[in-house]
């Protein structure tokens, strides 16, 4: 098949990391509102290294109240997986796009079609948090055929042998979960994050990008100091749910960018 559209996830993020840049990856819920692509464009302008796009699901087991609320709003507006991908296909985005969704939606569309639609839309990575790597056989085949990178997900209690298996099977980057539980802003970010980032770094050369709980630029800098970068979701979605504009979301991402760039 022809090369898929979009920016490759792993090699792009690794190049940024190897150049000494800490990675900033904001999140947006697909079709949250009519200007959601403007939000994504604001992230690009603010210096995001990649974007995580949530495809909303009615039973998001890993998501806290803010992301659940964003999913409910999007679903109420008629958001669908293929509709989100069709929207993304309108623009050639200059940074890597990664979708996060639940396997039920992929299965419903069909793994081959879902991977093909992703590739056609310029989305080159996916996070599937609710399925163990051992049960992704059909998805691995479809993803490989369409050059989609499947992100590994590990947490503080992931045993060393399993962490190694996840890191070996994954591509793109490794999503390190800062604490056990669901997504959401926290007043304090666990010291377990630094330990987990170190374990990921010892197991793979893929970037260790840490998420869950990051609420402020200062917290982002603290986490980025001992990892390759951060994913920030709930703190941005809260601003949008409260009526913030695309420019407001971009301004917050710029604050995150400034904070992590200020590290020694």
C-alpha positions, 0 to 999 in steps of 0.5 A, a space after each residue: 500500500 502507499 505510505 499513509 498520511 500523517 507524521 510518524 509518531 515514534 521517530 518524530 518524538 525520539 528526534 525531539 527528545 534526542 535534540 534535548 527537547 521535553 515533549 508536550 502532548 495535550 489532549 482534546 476530545 474529538 468533536 467536543 464542540 464545533 471548533 474542536 479542530 481550532 483547538 487542535 490548531 491552537 495546540 500546534 501553534 503553541 508548540 505541542 510535539 503531538 496531540 492525543 485525541 480522545 474518541 469518546 465512549 459511553 463507558 470510559 473505564 480509565 477516565 475521571 469525571 472531567 474526561 467523562 463529561 467531555 465524552 458525554 458532551 461530544 456523544 450528545 453532539 453526535 460524535 462518532 469514531 469515523 466522524 472524528 477521523 473524517 474531520 481530522 482528514 481535512 487538514 495535513 497536521 504537522 505533528 503526530 496525532 494519536 487517538 485514545 479509545 476503547 477496543 469496543 469501538 474499534 471492534 464495532 467498526 472492524 479492526 482492518 477498517 479502523 486502521 485504514 481510516 486512521 491511516 487515511 486521516 493522518 493519524 499514526 498512533 493509538 492508545 487502547 487502554 482496556 485490552 492486554 497486549 496478549 489479546 491484540 492479535 488482530 489489531 497488531 496485524 491491521 496496525 502493521 499493515 497500515 503503519 499505525 503505531 500502538 502505544 504501550 501503557 504501564 503504571 507504577 505497579 506494573 511488574 518488571 517482566 510485564 513492563 519489559 513485554 509491553 515496551 518490547 511490543 509497543 511502538 511510538 512511545 510508552 505512556 507512563 501512568 503517574 498513579 493508579 486510578 482514573 484520569 483527573 487533575 491532582 494537587 500533588 503528583 506522585 513521586 512514583 512518576 520519577 521511578 516509573 520513568 526510570 524503569 521505562 528508560 531502562 527497558 526501551 529507547 522509546 520516549 517515556 511520556 507521563 500522564 494522569 494528574 498533571 494540573 499546572 505548568 509547574 507540575 508538568 515541569 516536575 514530571 518532565 524533569 525525570 521523564 521525556 515529557 508529559 501528556 495533559 488532558 483533564 486540566 485542558 478539558 476543564 477549561 474548554 468545558 467551562 467555556 474557554 476558547 480555542 485560544 485559551 486552550 492554546 495559551 495554557 499549552 504555551 504555559 506548559 511548553 514554557 515551563 518544561 523548556 525552562 528546565 536546566 
